[in-house]
Amino acid sequence: MPRMSKKRKQEWALFLNERNRITYNELCRKCQHDCKQSFRVTVIECPNYLSKRKGENRSD
């Protein structure tokens, strides 16, 4: 695997883990959309993700 240039490392610094690999949030890993977020993010707001537990659209 080719090494990352210094410029590319700076651009992806938020996404790089301790092994210098690009890592995404757990919810974003299997997502088909390209709006991926970093694994460092604790609160995620994604327009393409709807939780079944949230209950906004339930008719109770």
Biopython code that builds the backbone (N, CA, C, O; Angstrom):
import numpy as np
from Bio.PDB.StructureBuilder import StructureBuilder

atoms = [
    (1, "MET", "N", (0.849, -1.171, 0.000)),
    (1, "MET", "CA", (0.000, 0.000, 0.000)),
    (1, "MET", "C", (0.901, 1.243, 0.000)),
    (1, "MET", "O", (1.853, 1.322, 0.776)),
    (2, "PRO", "N", (0.593, 2.219, -0.880)),
    (2, "PRO", "CA", (1.427, 3.417, -0.941)),
    (2, "PRO", "C", (1.271, 4.290, 0.304)),
    (2, "PRO", "O", (0.222, 4.308, 0.949)),
    (3, "ARG", "N", (2.331, 5.000, 0.615)),
    (3, "ARG", "CA", (2.299, 5.891, 1.777)),
    (3, "ARG", "C", (1.552, 7.164, 1.442)),
    (3, "ARG", "O", (1.471, 7.566, 0.281)),
    (4, "MET", "N", (1.009, 7.788, 2.463)),
    (4, "MET", "CA", (0.307, 9.057, 2.281)),
    (4, "MET", "C", (1.297, 10.199, 2.279)),
    (4, "MET", "O", (2.266, 10.208, 3.038)),
    (5, "SER", "N", (1.037, 11.158, 1.416)),
    (5, "SER", "CA", (1.880, 12.350, 1.401)),
    (5, "SER", "C", (1.568, 13.203, 2.629)),
    (5, "SER", "O", (0.539, 13.017, 3.279)),
    (6, "LYS", "N", (2.443, 14.118, 2.933)),
    (6, "LYS", "CA", (2.259, 14.988, 4.101)),
    (6, "LYS", "C", (0.985, 15.817, 3.954)),
    (6, "LYS", "O", (0.246, 16.000, 4.921)),
    (7, "LYS", "N", (0.731, 16.311, 2.757)),
    (7, "LYS", "CA", (-0.473, 17.124, 2.503)),
    (7, "LYS", "C", (-1.741, 16.295, 2.705)),
    (7, "LYS", "O", (-2.705, 16.763, 3.310)),
    (8, "ARG", "N", (-1.735, 15.074, 2.202)),
    (8, "ARG", "CA", (-2.914, 14.214, 2.344)),
    (8, "ARG", "C", (-3.142, 13.832, 3.805)),
    (8, "ARG", "O", (-4.288, 13.746, 4.246)),
    (9, "LYS", "N", (-2.075, 13.604, 4.558)),
    (9, "LYS", "CA", (-2.205, 13.295, 5.990)),
    (9, "LYS", "C", (-2.855, 14.448, 6.737)),
    (9, "LYS", "O", (-3.693, 14.232, 7.613)),
    (10, "GLN", "N", (-2.472, 15.672, 6.395)),
    (10, "GLN", "CA", (-3.051, 16.850, 7.047)),
    (10, "GLN", "C", (-4.528, 16.983, 6.699)),
    (10, "GLN", "O", (-5.332, 17.357, 7.553)),
    (11, "GLU", "N", (-4.894, 16.682, 5.461)),
    (11, "GLU", "CA", (-6.293, 16.765, 5.049)),
    (11, "GLU", "C", (-7.156, 15.733, 5.768)),
    (11, "GLU", "O", (-8.293, 16.028, 6.137)),
    (12, "TRP", "N", (-6.633, 14.538, 5.968)),
    (12, "TRP", "CA", (-7.381, 13.434, 6.559)),
    (12, "TRP", "C", (-7.088, 13.233, 8.043)),
    (12, "TRP", "O", (-7.447, 12.188, 8.587)),
    (13, "ALA", "N", (-6.460, 14.178, 8.712)),
    (13, "ALA", "CA", (-6.022, 14.021, 10.101)),
    (13, "ALA", "C", (-7.158, 13.609, 11.046)),
    (13, "ALA", "O", (-6.929, 12.828, 11.970)),
    (14, "LEU", "N", (-8.353, 14.111, 10.836)),
    (14, "LEU", "CA", (-9.486, 13.779, 11.698)),
    (14, "LEU", "C", (-9.916, 12.322, 11.532)),
    (14, "LEU", "O", (-10.480, 11.739, 12.458)),
    (15, "PHE", "N", (-9.661, 11.733, 10.380)),
    (15, "PHE", "CA", (-10.098, 10.377, 10.082)),
    (15, "PHE", "C", (-9.036, 9.313, 10.327)),
    (15, "PHE", "O", (-9.351, 8.123, 10.307)),
    (16, "LEU", "N", (-7.794, 9.707, 10.557)),
    (16, "LEU", "CA", (-6.717, 8.729, 10.708)),
    (16, "LEU", "C", (-6.669, 8.149, 12.123)),
    (16, "LEU", "O", (-6.734, 8.878, 13.112)),
    (17, "ASN", "N", (-6.554, 6.830, 12.193)),
    (17, "ASN", "CA", (-6.432, 6.186, 13.503)),
    (17, "ASN", "C", (-4.957, 6.073, 13.876)),
    (17, "ASN", "O", (-4.106, 6.655, 13.204)),
    (18, "GLU", "N", (-4.643, 5.336, 14.934)),
    (18, "GLU", "CA", (-3.264, 5.252, 15.411)),
    (18, "GLU", "C", (-2.344, 4.511, 14.435)),
    (18, "GLU", "O", (-1.122, 4.629, 14.525)),
    (19, "ARG", "N", (-2.922, 3.755, 13.509)),
    (19, "ARG", "CA", (-2.124, 3.051, 12.498)),
    (19, "ARG", "C", (-2.082, 3.816, 11.174)),
    (19, "ARG", "O", (-1.666, 3.275, 10.150)),
    (20, "ASN", "N", (-2.515, 5.076, 11.204)),
    (20, "ASN", "CA", (-2.569, 5.949, 10.028)),
    (20, "ASN", "C", (-3.442, 5.388, 8.910)),
    (20, "ASN", "O", (-3.113, 5.498, 7.729)),
    (21, "ARG", "N", (-4.549, 4.792, 9.302)),
    (21, "ARG", "CA", (-5.538, 4.310, 8.343)),
    (21, "ARG", "C", (-6.793, 5.145, 8.477)),
    (21, "ARG", "O", (-7.166, 5.545, 9.580)),
    (22, "ILE", "N", (-7.446, 5.410, 7.356)),
    (22, "ILE", "CA", (-8.683, 6.191, 7.367)),
    (22, "ILE", "C", (-9.784, 5.335, 7.980)),
    (22, "ILE", "O", (-10.049, 4.223, 7.524)),
    (23, "THR", "N", (-10.422, 5.870, 9.025)),
    (23, "THR", "CA", (-11.443, 5.139, 9.764)),
    (23, "THR", "C", (-12.690, 6.001, 9.898)),
    (23, "THR", "O", (-12.610, 7.185, 10.226)),
    (24, "TYR", "N", (-13.849, 5.388, 9.636)),
    (24, "TYR", "CA", (-15.117, 6.103, 9.693)),
    (24, "TYR", "C", (-15.895, 5.714, 10.942)),
    (24, "TYR", "O", (-15.553, 4.746, 11.620)),
    (25, "ASN", "N", (-16.931, 6.466, 11.239)),
    (25, "ASN", "CA", (-17.820, 6.192, 12.355)),
    (25, "ASN", "C", (-18.501, 4.846, 12.145)),
    (25, "ASN", "O", (-18.677, 4.413, 11.006)),
    (26, "GLU", "N", (-18.881, 4.186, 13.223)),
    (26, "GLU", "CA", (-19.502, 2.858, 13.158)),
    (26, "GLU", "C", (-20.763, 2.866, 12.297)),
    (26, "GLU", "O", (-20.995, 1.931, 11.531)),
    (27, "LEU", "N", (-21.581, 3.917, 12.416)),
    (27, "LEU", "CA", (-22.796, 3.999, 11.611)),
    (27, "LEU", "C", (-22.495, 4.240, 10.133)),
    (27, "LEU", "O", (-23.288, 3.866, 9.269)),
    (28, "CYS", "N", (-21.372, 4.851, 9.845)),
    (28, "CYS", "CA", (-21.028, 5.207, 8.465)),
    (28, "CYS", "C", (-20.292, 4.104, 7.718)),
    (28, "CYS", "O", (-20.191, 4.160, 6.492)),
    (29, "ARG", "N", (-19.787, 3.125, 8.409)),
    (29, "ARG", "CA", (-18.954, 2.107, 7.755)),
    (29, "ARG", "C", (-19.689, 1.350, 6.663)),
    (29, "ARG", "O", (-19.143, 1.140, 5.581)),
    (30, "LYS", "N", (-20.917, 0.940, 6.933)),
    (30, "LYS", "CA", (-21.668, 0.149, 5.961)),
    (30, "LYS", "C", (-22.634, 0.998, 5.140)),
    (30, "LYS", "O", (-23.389, 0.465, 4.326)),
    (31, "CYS", "N", (-22.617, 2.275, 5.341)),
    (31, "CYS", "CA", (-23.530, 3.177, 4.627)),
    (31, "CYS", "C", (-23.087, 3.331, 3.175)),
    (31, "CYS", "O", (-21.893, 3.403, 2.887)),
    (32, "GLN", "N", (-24.044, 3.380, 2.279)),
    (32, "GLN", "CA", (-23.722, 3.493, 0.858)),
    (32, "GLN", "C", (-23.508, 4.932, 0.417)),
    (32, "GLN", "O", (-22.989, 5.164, -0.675)),
    (33, "HIS", "N", (-23.890, 5.893, 1.227)),
    (33, "HIS", "CA", (-23.753, 7.301, 0.877)),
    (33, "HIS", "C", (-22.333, 7.794, 1.140)),
    (33, "HIS", "O", (-21.591, 7.187, 1.912)),
    (34, "ASP", "N", (-21.963, 8.890, 0.499)),
    (34, "ASP", "CA", (-20.587, 9.381, 0.606)),
    (34, "ASP", "C", (-20.414, 10.490, 1.643)),
    (34, "ASP", "O", (-19.421, 11.217, 1.606)),
    (35, "CYS", "N", (-21.356, 10.626, 2.554)),
    (35, "CYS", "CA", (-21.269, 11.653, 3.607)),
    (35, "CYS", "C", (-20.671, 11.054, 4.881)),
    (35, "CYS", "O", (-21.209, 11.267, 5.967)),
    (36, "LYS", "N", (-19.597, 10.328, 4.768)),
    (36, "LYS", "CA", (-18.982, 9.628, 5.902)),
    (36, "LYS", "C", (-18.425, 10.605, 6.939)),
    (36, "LYS", "O", (-17.931, 11.681, 6.602)),
    (37, "GLN", "N", (-18.519, 10.200, 8.221)),
    (37, "GLN", "CA", (-17.995, 11.013, 9.309)),
    (37, "GLN", "C", (-16.899, 10.243, 10.037)),
    (37, "GLN", "O", (-16.826, 9.016, 9.960)),
    (38, "SER", "N", (-16.062, 10.973, 10.733)),
    (38, "SER", "CA", (-14.919, 10.410, 11.432)),
    (38, "SER", "C", (-15.329, 9.532, 12.606)),
    (38, "SER", "O", (-16.399, 9.716, 13.187)),
    (39, "PHE", "N", (-14.470, 8.575, 12.951)),
    (39, "PHE", "CA", (-14.709, 7.731, 14.120)),
    (39, "PHE", "C", (-14.573, 8.529, 15.412)),
    (39, "PHE", "O", (-15.000, 8.061, 16.468)),
    (40, "ARG", "N", (-13.993, 9.716, 15.351)),
    (40, "ARG", "CA", (-13.815, 10.547, 16.537)),
    (40, "ARG", "C", (-15.094, 11.292, 16.930)),
    (40, "ARG", "O", (-15.187, 11.814, 18.041)),
    (41, "VAL", "N", (-16.058, 11.343, 16.046)),
    (41, "VAL", "CA", (-17.308, 12.056, 16.300)),
    (41, "VAL", "C", (-18.139, 11.280, 17.315)),
    (41, "VAL", "O", (-18.315, 10.069, 17.184)),
    (42, "THR", "N", (-18.645, 11.976, 18.320)),
    (42, "THR", "CA", (-19.481, 11.314, 19.316)),
    (42, "THR", "C", (-20.962, 11.494, 19.008)),
    (42, "THR", "O", (-21.745, 10.561, 19.188)),
    (43, "VAL", "N", (-21.350, 12.651, 18.555)),
    (43, "VAL", "CA", (-22.737, 12.907, 18.190)),
    (43, "VAL", "C", (-22.802, 12.958, 16.675)),
    (43, "VAL", "O", (-22.069, 13.714, 16.037)),
    (44, "ILE", "N", (-23.684, 12.147, 16.101)),
    (44, "ILE", "CA", (-23.771, 12.090, 14.644)),
    (44, "ILE", "C", (-25.148, 12.567, 14.193)),
    (44, "ILE", "O", (-26.165, 12.194, 14.777)),
    (45, "GLU", "N", (-25.171, 13.371, 13.177)),
    (45, "GLU", "CA", (-26.419, 13.809, 12.572)),
    (45, "GLU", "C", (-26.295, 13.533, 11.092)),
    (45, "GLU", "O", (-25.530, 14.189, 10.384)),
    (46, "CYS", "N", (-27.045, 12.566, 10.636)),
    (46, "CYS", "CA", (-26.959, 12.148, 9.247)),
    (46, "CYS", "C", (-28.348, 12.197, 8.620)),
    (46, "CYS", "O", (-29.277, 11.586, 9.148)),
    (47, "PRO", "N", (-28.508, 12.902, 7.520)),
    (47, "PRO", "CA", (-29.820, 12.973, 6.873)),
    (47, "PRO", "C", (-30.232, 11.643, 6.249)),
    (47, "PRO", "O", (-31.411, 11.445, 5.956)),
    (48, "ASN", "N", (-29.304, 10.744, 6.043)),
    (48, "ASN", "CA", (-29.603, 9.463, 5.408)),
    (48, "ASN", "C", (-29.836, 8.342, 6.403)),
    (48, "ASN", "O", (-30.152, 7.219, 6.009)),
    (49, "TYR", "N", (-29.684, 8.634, 7.696)),
    (49, "TYR", "CA", (-29.839, 7.614, 8.729)),
    (49, "TYR", "C", (-31.075, 7.904, 9.561)),
    (49, "TYR", "O", (-31.189, 8.981, 10.145)),
    (50, "LEU", "N", (-31.990, 6.968, 9.623)),
    (50, "LEU", "CA", (-33.178, 7.103, 10.458)),
    (50, "LEU", "C", (-33.205, 5.942, 11.448)),
    (50, "LEU", "O", (-33.296, 4.778, 11.058)),
    (51, "SER", "N", (-33.127, 6.274, 12.712)),
    (51, "SER", "CA", (-33.138, 5.247, 13.740)),
    (51, "SER", "C", (-34.562, 4.769, 13.974)),
    (51, "SER", "O", (-35.489, 5.578, 14.008)),
    (52, "LYS", "N", (-34.745, 3.470, 14.134)),
    (52, "LYS", "CA", (-36.067, 2.921, 14.422)),
    (52, "LYS", "C", (-36.465, 3.204, 15.865)),
    (52, "LYS", "O", (-37.650, 3.167, 16.198)),
    (53, "ARG", "N", (-35.498, 3.484, 16.719)),
    (53, "ARG", "CA", (-35.779, 3.752, 18.131)),
    (53, "ARG", "C", (-36.210, 5.189, 18.369)),
    (53, "ARG", "O", (-36.810, 5.496, 19.399)),
    (54, "LYS", "N", (-35.914, 6.052, 17.444)),
    (54, "LYS", "CA", (-36.193, 7.469, 17.643)),
    (54, "LYS", "C", (-37.684, 7.737, 17.810)),
    (54, "LYS", "O", (-38.070, 8.513, 18.685)),
    (55, "GLY", "N", (-38.534, 7.111, 16.989)),
    (55, "GLY", "CA", (-39.973, 7.192, 17.172)),
    (55, "GLY", "C", (-40.625, 8.468, 16.688)),
    (55, "GLY", "O", (-41.756, 8.751, 17.083)),
    (56, "GLU", "N", (-39.967, 9.253, 15.850)),
    (56, "GLU", "CA", (-40.565, 10.503, 15.355)),
    (56, "GLU", "C", (-41.791, 10.244, 14.504)),
    (56, "GLU", "O", (-42.810, 10.915, 14.662)),
    (57, "ASN", "N", (-41.704, 9.291, 13.616)),
    (57, "ASN", "CA", (-42.747, 9.064, 12.633)),
    (57, "ASN", "C", (-43.720, 7.975, 13.043)),
    (57, "ASN", "O", (-44.451, 7.450, 12.203)),
    (58, "ARG", "N", (-43.741, 7.632, 14.305)),
    (58, "ARG", "CA", (-44.655, 6.599, 14.769)),
    (58, "ARG", "C", (-46.027, 7.164, 14.977)),
    (58, "ARG", "O", (-46.171, 8.325, 15.359)),
    (59, "SER", "N", (-47.054, 6.353, 14.730)),
    (59, "SER", "CA", (-48.440, 6.806, 14.906)),
    (59, "SER", "C", (-49.058, 6.113, 16.103)),
    (59, "SER", "O", (-49.970, 5.301, 15.952)),
    (60, "ASP", "N", (-48.562, 6.432, 17.304)),
    (60, "ASP", "CA", (-49.087, 5.837, 18.540)),
    (60, "ASP", "C", (-50.087, 6.763, 19.181)),
    (60, "ASP", "O", (-50.642, 6.442, 20.232)),
]
sb = StructureBuilder()
sb.init_structure("model")
sb.init_model(0)
sb.init_chain("A")
sb.init_seg("    ")
for serial, (resi, resn, name, xyz) in enumerate(atoms, 1):
    if name == "N":
        sb.init_residue(resn, " ", resi, " ")
    sb.init_atom(name, np.array(xyz, "f"), 0.0, 1.0, " ", f" {name:<3s}", serial, name[0])
structure = sb.get_structure()
